[in-house]
Amino acid sequence: METELTIARTLQGQCDTERAADSAVVLTHTSPEWSGKVHLSSGEEVSFTSEDLIPALRSGILADALRPNDKIDLNSIDKKGNNVIKTMSLLDFTKSDFNLRILFQPIWSYAMAGLKWGAIIGACLKLFAATIELGLVNPGLAVLFFIAIGACFIPRVGFVAVVILSIILTRLTGGNLFIMGLTSAATGAILGCLPGMFVGGLIGRIKKDPMNCARDLSGEPKLVVLTGIVLPFAGAVALVLFYLLVLNPWLVQVLSS
């Protein structure tokens, strides 16, 4: 915490001094774990760890000590011991961390996060619904389907385990649970991504204020309210109506026949 505050205060001091035209901060990583030093354009040097750097940079951005076009030189040592130097803008650097990215792109960052989580939640809900529907017809098969879904979360070998398990279950039951699960997950992800993007974009718009964002929001895409809120909402409504009124009745008819 002491190191974090030291970096933040030093960055804050940049507001009271003449800004460098070409570079605001140089990050020197002394190990792959992101332990190193911050070299400010004023000549000051502050040590940091991976835990305290992001909060410190966040404080500096909110204080307008760092801006999106400022250049950052990343001097790191890879696992082989070789020195690697990479130069990028602060805006590009923030793309690797959500807590920094939302300072320059609040609406778009939350919209993209909502898109991802909407797809995940939608897939999970559709798989849950498929399990219940299957259980009403064949409880035993529903249990096997649930086991196949759970196998997906086995580290490293999850997908392979699901394929092998699905082949076995297909021969035992005559139904392809892998295709059924994949179709259900894909359908749920498609139905959930646009509503999630709309909710995320709305949250970003609510949180977009001078206290939570950088002063320079040029990193936001043009017409971000349209692309991050309005269009996802319209697309979500159209997609859900198409599923309920067209696709779902057709699927029921095909399965019943």
BAKEPA-593599 format. One record per residue (C-alpha): x negated, y negated, z. Coordinates in pm, 1 decimal, padded with zeros to 6 digits, always signed. Each point is the difference from the previous one (the first is absolute). Example, Ala and Ser with C-alpha at 12.3 -4.5 7.8 and 13.67 -1.06 7.14 Angstrom:
# BAKEPA-593599
[[-01230.0,+00450.0,+00780.0]]
[[-00137.0,-00344.0,-00066.0]]
# end
This chain:
# BAKEPA-593599
[[+00000.0,+00000.0,+00000.0]]
[[-00282.8,-00241.5,+00078.6]]
[[-00155.5,+00056.3,-00342.7]]
[[+00336.6,-00046.3,-00169.9]]
[[+00056.0,-00331.8,+00174.3]]
[[-00352.9,-00113.8,-00083.1]]
[[+00051.9,+00063.5,-00372.4]]
[[+00342.2,-00164.4,+00006.3]]
[[-00130.5,-00310.6,+00174.8]]
[[-00294.6,-00024.7,-00238.1]]
[[+00232.4,+00025.6,-00299.6]]
[[+00222.4,-00261.1,+00162.7]]
[[-00304.1,-00227.4,+00018.1]]
[[-00024.4,+00014.5,-00378.4]]
[[+00304.4,-00228.9,-00013.8]]
[[-00199.8,-00276.5,+00164.9]]
[[-00302.5,+00031.1,-00230.0]]
[[-00057.5,-00045.0,-00373.6]]
[[+00107.9,+00314.2,-00186.6]]
[[-00248.7,+00178.5,-00220.9]]
[[+00088.1,-00014.6,-00369.4]]
[[-00106.3,+00349.6,-00095.0]]
[[+00021.1,+00223.0,+00305.2]]
[[+00172.8,-00013.8,+00336.6]]
[[-00115.3,+00320.9,+00162.2]]
[[-00236.3,+00288.9,-00062.7]]
[[+00078.5,+00333.9,+00161.7]]
[[-00296.4,+00227.0,+00061.2]]
[[+00097.1,+00356.0,+00089.1]]
[[-00274.2,+00195.0,+00172.4]]
[[+00178.7,+00335.7,-00016.4]]
[[+00290.4,+00172.0,-00176.1]]
[[+00204.3,-00065.6,+00317.3]]
[[+00009.3,-00375.7,-00069.5]]
[[-00222.4,-00114.8,+00281.4]]
[[-00196.1,-00308.5,-00099.7]]
[[-00023.8,-00377.2,-00005.7]]
[[+00185.8,-00297.9,-00143.5]]
[[-00222.4,-00266.9,-00159.8]]
[[+00197.9,-00323.3,-00033.2]]
[[-00082.9,-00269.6,-00251.2]]
[[-00089.1,-00229.1,+00290.6]]
[[-00292.1,+00229.7,+00076.7]]
[[+00156.1,+00159.3,+00307.6]]
[[-00011.2,+00374.7,+00047.8]]
[[+00246.4,+00208.8,+00202.3]]
[[+00000.2,+00374.8,+00061.3]]
[[+00316.8,+00200.5,-00057.5]]
[[+00146.2,+00349.3,-00002.1]]
[[+00272.8,+00147.6,-00217.5]]
[[+00249.2,-00063.8,+00280.8]]
[[-00064.5,-00370.8,+00055.4]]
[[-00075.5,-00120.6,-00353.5]]
[[+00356.2,+00010.1,-00139.4]]
[[+00159.2,-00192.4,+00291.6]]
[[-00283.0,-00254.2,-00018.0]]
[[+00041.4,-00054.9,-00375.0]]
[[+00373.9,-00030.0,+00055.5]]
[[-00060.3,-00278.4,+00251.5]]
[[-00235.2,-00174.1,-00242.2]]
[[+00252.5,+00019.6,-00285.4]]
[[+00281.7,-00137.2,+00214.9]]
[[-00231.0,-00283.7,+00107.7]]
[[-00064.6,-00078.6,-00370.4]]
[[-00369.6,+00070.4,+00052.6]]
[[+00013.3,+00265.2,-00273.2]]
[[+00191.0,-00025.7,-00326.4]]
[[+00095.8,+00253.1,-00271.7]]
[[-00269.5,-00097.8,-00251.0]]
[[-00287.7,+00004.1,+00250.2]]
[[-00265.3,+00253.1,-00096.1]]
[[-00100.7,+00284.8,+00226.5]]
[[-00319.5,+00199.0,-00049.3]]
[[+00027.7,+00350.6,+00138.4]]
[[-00342.5,+00141.5,+00083.4]]
[[+00052.4,+00356.2,+00116.7]]
[[-00203.0,+00313.3,+00050.3]]
[[+00157.3,+00312.3,-00145.6]]
[[-00021.5,+00349.3,+00144.9]]
[[-00321.4,+00065.6,-00193.0]]
[[-00168.8,-00303.0,+00153.6]]
[[+00007.9,-00211.0,-00317.2]]
[[+00077.2,-00371.1,+00019.8]]
[[+00311.4,-00092.5,-00197.9]]
[[+00088.1,-00362.5,-00079.3]]
[[+00344.1,-00097.7,-00127.1]]
[[+00142.0,-00349.9,-00047.1]]
[[+00371.9,-00071.5,+00000.5]]
[[+00244.9,-00274.0,+00086.4]]
[[+00157.4,-00011.1,+00343.6]]
[[+00337.5,+00069.4,-00163.2]]
[[-00134.1,+00323.1,-00151.1]]
[[-00156.3,+00095.2,+00331.7]]
[[+00333.2,-00043.6,+00179.6]]
[[+00163.4,+00256.5,-00231.0]]
[[-00167.3,+00272.5,+00202.9]]
[[+00182.7,-00101.8,+00317.0]]
[[+00372.6,-00067.9,+00031.7]]
[[-00039.1,-00237.8,+00297.6]]
[[-00221.9,-00225.7,-00211.8]]
[[+00187.5,+00044.0,-00327.2]]
[[+00329.4,-00128.4,+00142.7]]
[[-00167.2,-00331.5,+00083.7]]
[[-00046.0,-00085.3,-00369.3]]
[[+00279.3,+00210.8,-00153.4]]
[[+00271.5,+00034.6,+00266.8]]
[[+00300.4,+00075.2,-00220.5]]
[[-00176.2,+00222.3,-00254.1]]
[[-00198.9,+00191.9,+00263.4]]
[[+00310.5,+00082.1,+00202.3]]
[[+00190.0,+00084.4,-00319.2]]
[[-00268.5,+00250.6,-00104.7]]
[[-00007.7,+00147.8,+00350.1]]
[[+00378.9,+00028.3,-00011.2]]
[[-00020.3,+00170.6,-00339.3]]
[[-00231.3,+00266.5,+00142.3]]
[[+00192.1,+00058.0,+00321.4]]
[[+00332.5,-00009.4,-00180.4]]
[[-00118.4,+00279.5,-00229.1]]
[[-00128.5,+00206.4,+00294.8]]
[[+00314.7,-00046.1,+00208.9]]
[[+00222.5,+00063.3,-00301.0]]
[[-00182.3,+00325.2,-00080.9]]
[[+00024.4,+00118.6,+00361.7]]
[[+00371.5,-00080.4,+00022.0]]
[[+00073.8,+00176.5,-00329.4]]
[[-00192.8,+00308.5,+00110.5]]
[[+00189.8,-00001.6,+00329.2]]
[[+00330.4,-00028.9,-00185.9]]
[[-00101.9,+00281.6,-00235.8]]
[[-00084.3,+00221.4,+00298.8]]
[[+00341.5,-00062.7,+00154.9]]
[[+00181.2,+00063.3,-00328.8]]
[[-00196.0,+00320.7,-00048.5]]
[[+00074.4,+00104.9,+00357.0]]
[[+00374.0,-00026.1,-00060.4]]
[[-00033.0,+00254.2,-00281.1]]
[[-00283.9,+00222.1,+00122.9]]
[[-00141.5,-00068.4,+00350.6]]
[[-00286.5,+00244.0,-00045.5]]
[[-00110.4,-00162.6,-00321.4]]
[[+00025.1,-00340.9,+00165.4]]
[[-00244.5,+00114.8,+00270.0]]
[[-00243.8,+00118.8,-00265.7]]
[[+00040.6,-00331.0,-00184.5]]
[[-00075.1,-00188.0,+00322.0]]
[[-00312.9,+00211.7,+00051.4]]
[[-00112.4,-00077.4,-00355.9]]
[[+00042.2,-00372.1,+00066.3]]
[[-00196.7,+00025.9,+00324.8]]
[[-00283.2,+00175.5,-00182.0]]
[[-00053.0,-00318.3,-00202.7]]
[[-00138.8,-00170.0,+00310.1]]
[[-00272.3,+00257.4,+00064.3]]
[[-00330.6,-00192.7,-00035.3]]
[[-00202.3,+00065.2,-00316.1]]
[[+00180.6,+00318.9,-00104.0]]
[[+00359.6,-00126.6,+00022.4]]
[[+00076.1,-00011.8,-00373.8]]
[[-00169.8,+00333.6,-00068.2]]
[[+00189.7,+00156.4,+00289.8]]
[[+00330.0,-00131.2,-00135.5]]
[[-00067.4,+00140.4,-00348.0]]
[[-00091.6,+00342.4,+00137.6]]
[[+00295.0,-00001.2,+00239.7]]
[[+00234.9,-00109.1,-00276.2]]
[[-00111.4,+00283.0,-00230.1]]
[[+00063.0,+00250.9,+00277.7]]
[[+00339.5,-00148.6,+00085.1]]
[[+00099.4,-00016.7,-00366.1]]
[[-00056.1,+00374.2,-00034.1]]
[[+00185.6,+00072.2,+00323.8]]
[[+00296.8,-00231.9,-00049.9]]
[[+00018.6,-00049.4,-00374.3]]
[[+00002.8,-00377.1,+00043.7]]
[[-00290.7,-00236.7,-00059.1]]
[[-00024.2,-00195.8,+00324.4]]
[[-00308.7,-00186.6,-00119.7]]
[[+00185.6,-00156.2,-00294.0]]
[[+00297.2,-00070.2,+00222.8]]
[[-00214.4,-00174.8,+00259.9]]
[[-00198.8,-00191.6,-00259.6]]
[[+00317.0,-00118.1,-00174.4]]
[[+00160.4,-00104.5,+00328.8]]
[[-00310.5,-00188.9,+00113.5]]
[[-00037.5,-00176.8,-00334.7]]
[[+00366.6,-00098.9,-00004.2]]
[[-00018.2,-00135.6,+00353.9]]
[[-00319.9,-00191.4,-00074.6]]
[[+00152.8,-00160.8,-00309.4]]
[[+00316.6,-00095.1,+00188.2]]
[[-00192.6,-00134.6,+00298.7]]
[[-00282.2,-00198.1,-00159.5]]
[[+00199.8,-00300.9,-00126.1]]
[[+00209.5,-00045.6,+00318.2]]
[[-00322.4,+00026.0,+00197.7]]
[[-00166.4,-00259.9,-00221.3]]
[[+00295.5,-00234.0,+00046.0]]
[[-00005.7,+00037.0,+00379.6]]
[[-00378.7,-00045.1,+00007.0]]
[[+00014.0,-00309.7,-00219.5]]
[[+00274.6,-00144.6,+00219.5]]
[[-00210.7,+00058.3,+00311.0]]
[[-00295.5,-00168.3,-00169.9]]
[[+00215.1,-00301.2,-00088.0]]
[[+00120.1,-00030.0,+00359.2]]
[[-00355.2,+00021.1,+00133.3]]
[[-00133.6,-00247.5,-00254.4]]
[[-00071.9,-00306.2,+00212.3]]
[[-00307.9,-00213.8,+00080.5]]
[[-00054.5,+00179.4,+00331.0]]
[[-00031.6,+00345.9,-00158.2]]
[[-00153.1,-00077.9,-00340.5]]
[[-00298.5,-00172.5,-00155.8]]
[[+00050.9,-00351.0,-00129.7]]
[[-00099.6,+00108.7,-00350.4]]
[[+00256.0,+00250.6,-00131.5]]
[[-00121.4,-00007.1,-00360.6]]
[[-00058.4,+00374.5,+00027.3]]
[[+00375.0,+00062.4,-00016.2]]
[[+00122.7,+00106.9,-00346.4]]
[[+00204.9,-00255.9,-00190.3]]
[[+00376.0,+00024.2,+00058.3]]
[[-00070.7,+00234.6,+00291.1]]
[[+00348.5,-00049.9,+00148.1]]
[[+00148.0,+00120.4,-00329.2]]
[[-00234.4,+00296.7,-00045.9]]
[[-00029.3,+00094.4,+00367.1]]
[[+00356.3,-00053.8,+00124.4]]
[[+00266.6,-00079.0,-00261.1]]
[[-00088.9,+00255.0,-00268.3]]
[[-00062.5,+00287.0,+00248.0]]
[[+00341.4,-00067.6,+00156.6]]
[[+00174.7,-00001.4,-00339.0]]
[[-00190.6,+00310.2,-00107.3]]
[[+00080.3,+00181.3,+00324.1]]
[[+00373.2,-00067.1,-00035.1]]
[[+00001.1,+00113.7,-00363.4]]
[[-00203.2,+00312.2,+00080.4]]
[[+00217.8,+00107.3,+00293.0]]
[[+00319.8,-00055.7,-00199.8]]
[[-00140.3,+00202.4,-00290.1]]
[[-00088.7,+00283.9,+00237.7]]
[[+00337.1,+00001.8,+00176.2]]
[[+00221.0,-00049.3,-00304.9]]
[[-00191.4,+00177.8,-00276.6]]
[[-00294.1,+00217.9,+00100.9]]
[[+00131.9,+00160.7,+00318.3]]
[[+00338.2,+00106.4,-00151.8]]
[[-00187.8,+00146.2,-00296.8]]
[[-00233.4,+00195.7,+00230.8]]
[[+00296.6,+00134.1,+00198.0]]
[[+00167.1,+00109.3,-00321.3]]
[[-00315.4,+00175.1,-00124.9]]
[[-00060.7,+00179.3,+00328.9]]
[[+00363.4,+00109.6,+00034.2]]
[[+00000.9,+00146.0,-00349.2]]
# end
